[in-house]
Amino acid sequence: MSLRETKKQRLDTEERSVASNGSRAPAAGNSLSFTTGKRFDAWQHANETASKVDGVSRVSHFIYSVQVNPNPPARLLKPGMAYLVALVTAEHLMIVQVSEKGDTVERMELFVVPDQPCKDQPKQAKQAAEKEDLYTCIWVKDPINRQEWTAVCFAGSTGVIRIVDLALMPQRTAFLRGHATAVNELRYCPTHPAFLLSCSKDQTMRLWSIKYLQCLAVFGGAQGHKAEIISMDVDSTGSYLVSGSYDSCIKIWALFGDENKRLMDAVRIHAITSDPQSVTVPAPLFSASDIHDGQIDCVRFAFPGTKNIFVISKASDQTILIWLAILSTGPRLPGITAEWQQCHRIKLTHNEFWFVKFSLLQGSPAAEHLFALGDDKGSIKIMDLEALVKKEKHATAFVKATQHRHGSPNKAVIRSVDFSSDGRLLVGGSDDGLCHIFVRKEFSAPLKFVASASAVSRKGAVEDDHSNSV
């Protein structure tokens, strides 16, 4: 048997393992439906606060990140509310509460990052104010007891990571400092709740202790990325990191696994002394530059629970790839592209804008593997990955935002989306400052998503688009 035939046979086996890993096998005609929810005008609240503070309204409406709390504590929710959603726009972190039916949305908290002095100004001169642009946020368990999902980490253009615990009164902000410049994404592994991960424009990733506010490890160096890291993810066991960069490379790194003994030793020292030395991880386990023809702006591990490492990646070449990483058992030679196998390729339309990230729902009560991605026209593409791999009908659907702010181009790019952990809520944040909320209702055929209704009360008009084709 030739090498090519051997690879094809192995790939066929892997595709079957993805589709039959003990999860729900979607039958043809199985569907998801989302029923009427609310639109929340995040920028109205943020701009009103900014105007009161300095009398100036920001021009940017972009919502770069939305995150649904995986398991919100009941003590943080008002009666009738079921979900907490965090979002970032300009220098604002906003927390909103959503009812179970999605018909009520209320702002809970609004945190404003103060202006930062420009570092290049002479001390004797009047220092100019640098506005923070927040790019990312993530829910984490409380830093001390690590029991409840009460804290939010957020970061952006200045490179400073902030942590706010909503359960503390009065609320205090903790800081993680170490990145030389902007932080593009934060990730968190629930199986290791003491730690936070970040990736930056400074071409490194960092592992942090959120209890002691210390950096434990820096991932990067001679064999690391050669341009800013846009996206990263940690697998469900905390064994591996995957990173995607502007240099068109995707790399996989050892985290809390047997391959990274030095890091594990540092974590053990941290547990005893709380004053460890940062460990440098200069080389990844896997590196490939031929997966995409463009810059990488989103990477995620897929199909948790399988024996192999599956990754979904998106790039500026307007493609999404589902692929299998083949980790070498021996030392990796610098400059040699690692071996990987393509499982599925998706050509995107209306996705010319960059820094638009997708979301995965994996391990929900229905054991689904769902994918969601916003586009340039205000729509969200939703796919059932198992049905997609098995080439079943009704594997893909679109939900279209029926409203956008007057004057916003292309009906506003939806840059960030997220599912609730129970699979019932789908949230998207767009460039016109609107948070689009959809609520899951039931299974029915064919695959269908229904746009949510409006709850916008901004002075600037929000236009209806009733040409919602599913």
C-alpha positions in Angstrom: 0.0 0.0 0.0 1.4 3.4 -1.0 2.0 6.2 1.5 -0.9 8.3 0.0 -3.3 5.3 0.3 -2.2 4.8 3.9 -2.9 8.5 4.7 -6.3 8.3 3.0 -7.2 5.2 4.9 -6.2 6.9 8.2 -8.2 10.0 7.3 -11.3 8.0 6.5 -10.9 6.2 9.9 -10.6 9.6 11.7 -13.7 11.0 9.9 -15.7 8.0 11.1 -14.3 8.4 14.6 -15.5 12.0 14.6 -19.0 11.0 13.5 -19.3 8.1 16.0 -17.5 9.1 19.1 -20.4 8.3 21.4 -22.1 11.7 20.8 -25.5 12.3 19.2 -25.6 11.3 15.6 -27.8 13.9 13.9 -30.4 12.3 11.7 -31.4 14.0 8.4 -34.1 16.5 9.2 -33.0 17.1 12.8 -33.0 20.9 13.2 -32.4 23.8 15.5 -34.8 26.7 15.8 -34.2 30.1 17.5 -37.2 32.1 18.4 -37.8 35.8 19.2 -35.4 37.4 21.6 -34.1 41.0 22.1 -31.7 43.4 20.5 -29.6 45.3 23.1 -28.0 48.6 22.2 -24.7 48.4 24.1 -23.4 51.6 22.6 -26.3 53.6 24.0 -25.4 52.8 27.5 -21.6 53.1 27.0 -21.9 56.4 25.2 -24.1 57.9 27.8 -21.5 57.1 30.5 -18.6 58.4 28.4 -20.5 61.7 27.8 -21.1 62.2 31.5 -17.4 61.5 32.3 -15.6 63.6 29.8 -18.3 65.2 27.6 -17.0 63.3 24.5 -18.7 60.5 22.6 -16.5 57.8 21.0 -16.9 57.2 17.3 -16.2 53.4 17.4 -19.2 51.1 18.0 -17.4 47.8 17.5 -18.2 44.9 19.8 -15.1 42.8 19.5 -16.1 40.1 22.0 -19.3 38.6 23.6 -19.2 35.8 26.1 -22.1 34.0 27.8 -21.4 32.9 31.4 -21.2 29.1 31.4 -23.0 28.7 34.8 -24.2 32.0 36.3 -24.7 31.9 40.1 -28.3 32.5 41.1 -27.3 35.2 43.6 -26.0 37.4 40.8 -29.3 37.1 38.8 -32.5 39.1 39.3 -35.7 37.1 39.5 -36.7 36.0 36.1 -33.2 36.2 34.6 -31.3 33.1 33.5 -28.1 34.3 31.7 -25.2 36.7 32.1 -23.5 38.1 29.0 -20.2 40.0 29.0 -19.3 42.2 26.0 -16.6 44.7 25.3 -16.9 47.9 23.2 -14.3 50.6 23.0 -13.1 51.1 26.6 -16.2 49.6 28.2 -16.9 46.2 29.7 -20.6 45.6 30.0 -22.5 42.8 31.8 -26.1 42.2 30.8 -28.8 39.8 32.1 -31.1 37.9 29.8 -34.3 36.1 30.7 -34.8 32.4 29.8 -37.1 33.3 27.0 -34.8 36.0 25.7 -37.6 38.6 25.9 -36.0 40.7 28.6 -32.5 42.2 28.6 -31.2 44.5 31.3 -27.8 46.0 31.9 -26.3 44.8 35.2 -22.8 46.4 35.3 -20.7 48.8 33.2 -17.0 49.1 33.8 -15.0 51.9 32.1 -11.2 51.6 31.6 -9.7 55.0 32.5 -7.5 56.8 29.9 -3.8 55.7 30.0 -0.9 58.2 29.7 1.0 57.9 26.5 4.4 56.5 27.2 6.2 58.4 24.5 5.4 61.8 26.0 8.1 63.7 27.9 7.4 64.0 31.6 7.5 67.8 31.6 5.0 67.9 28.8 1.3 67.5 29.3 0.6 63.8 28.9 -1.9 62.9 26.2 -4.5 60.4 27.1 -4.5 57.0 25.3 -8.0 55.5 24.9 -8.2 51.8 25.5 -9.8 49.6 22.9 -10.9 46.3 24.5 -10.6 43.3 22.2 -11.4 40.3 24.3 -13.2 39.1 27.5 -13.7 35.8 29.1 -15.7 34.5 32.2 -13.6 32.7 34.9 -14.3 31.2 38.2 -13.7 33.3 41.3 -9.9 33.7 41.7 -9.8 32.7 45.4 -12.1 29.7 45.8 -12.5 28.8 42.1 -16.1 27.5 42.7 -18.5 29.8 41.0 -18.4 31.7 37.6 -18.4 35.2 39.1 -15.4 36.9 37.5 -14.6 38.4 34.1 -11.2 39.0 32.6 -10.8 41.6 29.8 -8.0 43.2 27.9 -7.1 45.2 24.7 -4.8 47.6 23.1 -2.7 48.6 26.1 -1.8 45.0 27.0 -3.1 45.2 30.6 -5.4 42.3 31.6 -8.0 43.3 34.2 -10.0 41.0 36.4 -13.4 42.0 38.0 -15.2 39.7 40.4 -18.9 40.5 40.4 -19.5 38.8 43.7 -17.2 41.1 45.7 -18.7 44.2 47.2 -17.2 46.7 46.8 -15.9 45.4 43.5 -12.2 45.8 42.9 -10.2 45.4 39.7 -7.0 43.2 39.7 -4.3 43.6 37.1 -2.1 41.2 35.1 0.9 43.1 33.5 3.6 41.6 31.4 2.7 41.8 27.7 4.6 44.6 25.9 1.6 45.6 23.7 -2.0 44.7 22.8 -3.7 41.5 24.0 -5.8 40.0 21.2 -7.5 37.0 23.0 -8.0 35.5 26.4 -8.8 31.8 27.0 -9.6 29.7 30.1 -9.6 26.0 30.8 -12.3 24.9 33.4 -10.3 21.8 34.3 -7.5 24.1 35.5 -9.4 27.0 37.0 -6.4 28.7 38.7 -5.0 29.8 35.4 -5.6 32.2 32.5 -4.1 32.3 29.1 -3.5 35.3 26.8 -2.0 35.9 23.4 -0.6 39.2 22.2 0.7 41.4 19.5 4.2 41.0 21.1 4.3 37.5 19.4 4.0 35.6 22.7 1.4 33.8 24.8 1.4 33.8 28.6 0.1 31.6 31.3 -1.1 33.5 34.4 -2.1 32.6 38.0 -5.3 34.6 38.5 -5.1 34.1 42.3 -1.6 35.4 42.8 -1.6 37.7 39.7 1.7 36.3 38.4 3.0 35.1 35.0 4.0 31.4 35.2 5.1 30.8 31.6 5.8 32.6 28.3 5.2 30.7 25.1 7.4 32.1 22.3 11.0 32.5 21.1 13.2 31.3 18.3 10.7 28.8 17.0 7.6 30.8 18.0 5.5 33.1 15.9 7.1 35.9 13.8 4.1 38.2 13.9 1.3 39.1 16.3 -0.8 36.2 17.6 -4.4 36.8 16.9 -6.1 33.8 18.3 -5.5 30.9 20.7 -7.3 28.0 22.4 -6.8 25.4 25.1 -8.1 21.9 24.7 -10.7 20.5 27.1 -8.1 18.6 29.2 -5.6 21.5 29.5 -2.9 19.4 27.7 -2.4 21.6 24.6 -2.6 25.1 23.3 -3.2 26.1 19.7 -2.2 29.5 18.3 -2.9 31.3 15.0 -0.9 34.3 13.9 -0.6 37.1 11.3 2.4 35.1 10.0 0.0 32.5 8.6 1.3 29.8 10.9 -0.6 27.6 13.3 1.3 26.1 16.2 0.3 23.6 18.9 2.1 23.8 22.2 2.3 21.5 25.2 0.6 22.9 28.3 -0.3 20.7 31.3 0.9 17.4 29.8 3.8 15.0 30.1 5.6 16.8 27.2 6.1 20.0 29.4 7.8 18.8 32.6 9.4 22.2 33.3 6.0 23.9 33.3 4.5 21.3 35.5 7.4 21.8 38.0 6.8 25.5 37.9 3.1 25.0 38.7 4.0 22.8 41.6 6.5 25.4 43.0 3.7 28.0 42.5 1.3 25.9 44.6 3.9 25.8 47.5 5.6 29.2 47.4 3.3 31.4 45.2 6.4 33.0 43.9 7.6 31.0 40.9 10.1 32.0 38.1 8.4 32.3 34.8 9.2 29.4 32.4 9.9 30.1 28.8 8.6 27.6 26.3 10.5 28.5 23.1 9.3 25.7 20.8 5.9 24.2 19.9 5.1 20.5 19.3 3.5 21.3 16.0 4.0 24.1 13.4 2.5 24.5 9.9 2.4 27.4 7.5 0.6 25.7 4.6 -2.8 25.2 6.1 -4.1 28.5 4.9 -3.0 31.0 2.3 -3.8 34.0 4.5 -3.4 35.4 8.0 -5.1 33.3 10.8 -7.6 35.1 12.9 -9.4 32.3 14.8 -8.4 28.8 15.9 -10.3 26.3 18.2 -9.9 22.7 19.3 -12.8 20.6 18.1 -14.5 17.3 19.0 -13.3 16.9 22.6 -13.2 13.3 23.9 -11.7 11.8 20.7 -8.2 10.3 20.9 -6.9 12.7 18.2 -6.3 16.4 18.0 -8.8 18.1 15.7 -8.6 21.9 15.0 -10.9 24.3 13.3 -9.2 27.4 11.8 -10.3 30.5 9.9 -8.1 32.9 7.9 -8.2 35.9 5.7 -8.3 33.6 2.6 -12.0 33.3 3.5 -11.8 29.6 4.3 -12.5 27.5 7.3 -10.7 24.2 7.7 -11.4 21.3 10.0 -8.2 19.3 10.2 -6.3 16.7 12.1 -2.9 17.6 13.6 -0.3 14.8 13.6 2.1 15.4 16.5 5.6 14.0 16.0 6.9 11.6 18.6 10.5 12.8 18.1 12.1 16.3 18.3 10.7 18.7 15.7 13.2 20.3 13.3 13.0 24.1 12.9 11.7 25.2 9.6 10.1 21.8 8.8 6.3 22.0 8.3 4.4 19.5 10.5 2.1 16.9 9.0 -1.7 17.4 9.1 -4.7 16.1 7.3 -7.7 18.0 6.0 -11.1 16.7 7.1 -13.4 19.4 5.7 -13.0 22.7 3.9 -15.6 25.5 3.8 -15.3 28.4 1.4 -16.9 31.5 3.0 -18.9 34.3 1.3 -19.4 37.8 2.7 -16.4 37.4 5.1 -13.9 39.9 3.7 -13.4 41.6 7.0 -10.7 40.4 9.4 -10.7 39.8 13.1 -14.1 38.0 12.9 -14.2 35.0 15.3 -16.4 32.0 15.4 -17.8 30.0 18.4 -18.2 26.3 19.1 -20.8 24.6 21.2 -19.4 21.3 22.3 -20.6 19.0 25.1 -24.0 20.5 25.5 -26.8 18.5 27.1 -27.7 17.2 23.6 -24.1 16.3 22.9 -24.0 18.5 19.9 -21.1 20.0 18.0 -22.3 23.4 16.7 -20.4 26.1 14.9 -21.5 29.8 14.5 -19.8 32.6 12.6 -20.9 36.2 11.8 -20.3 37.8 8.4 -20.1 41.2 6.7 -23.9 41.4 6.0 -25.1 41.0 9.6 -25.9 37.3 9.3 -24.7 34.4 11.4 -23.8 31.0 9.8 -24.6 28.0 12.0 -23.4 24.5 11.2 -23.9 21.1 12.8 -20.3 19.8 12.5 -21.2 16.1 12.8 -23.8 16.4 10.1 -21.3 18.3 8.0 -18.7 15.6 8.3 -21.3 13.0 7.4 -22.4 15.1 4.5 -26.0 15.1 5.6 -28.6 17.6 4.5 -29.7 20.5 6.7 -26.2 20.8 8.2 -26.1 24.5 7.7 -28.4 27.4 8.3 -28.3 31.2 8.5 -29.8 33.7 10.9 -30.0 37.3 9.7 -29.9 40.3 11.9 -33.1 42.2 11.0 -31.9 45.5 12.3 -28.9 47.7 12.1 -27.9 51.2 13.1 -28.8 53.9 10.6 -25.8 54.8 8.4 -23.7 51.7 9.4 -22.0 50.1 6.4 -22.9 46.6 5.2 -25.6 46.3 7.9 -22.7 46.0 10.4 -20.2 43.1 10.6 -21.0 40.6 13.4 -17.5 40.1 14.7 -18.1 37.9 17.7 -20.7 35.2 18.6 -21.1 32.8 21.5 -23.4 30.0 22.6 -24.7 29.4 26.1 -23.4 26.2 27.7 -26.9 24.7 27.5 -27.2 25.4 23.8 -30.3 27.5 24.3 -28.9 31.1 23.7 -26.9 32.4 20.8 -25.5 35.9 21.1 -23.7 38.1 18.5 -22.0 41.5 18.7 -21.8 43.8 15.7 -19.8 46.8 14.5 -22.7 49.2 15.1 -22.9 48.5 18.8 -25.9 46.2 18.8 -25.9 42.9 20.7 -28.2 40.4 18.9 -29.8 37.7 21.0 -31.5 34.5 19.8 -33.1 31.9 22.0 -33.4 28.2 21.1 -36.9 26.7 21.1 -37.0 23.2 19.9 -35.9 20.6 17.4 -37.9 20.6 14.1 -37.3 20.1 10.4 -35.8 21.6 8.4 -32.9 23.4 10.0 -34.2 26.9 10.8 -33.3 30.0 12.7 -35.7 32.8 13.4 -34.4 36.4 13.9 -35.1 38.1 17.2 -37.1 41.2 17.7 -36.0 44.7 18.6 -35.4 46.3 21.9 -33.4 49.4 20.9 -34.1 52.8 22.3 -31.2 54.8 21.0 -31.8 58.3 19.6 -30.0 57.3 16.4 -32.4 55.3 14.3 -32.2 51.6 14.0 -33.5 50.3 10.7 -35.7 47.2 10.2 -34.8 44.7 7.5 -37.8 42.4 6.9 -36.1 40.5 4.0 -34.9 37.8 6.4 -34.3 34.7 4.3 -33.3 31.6 6.2 
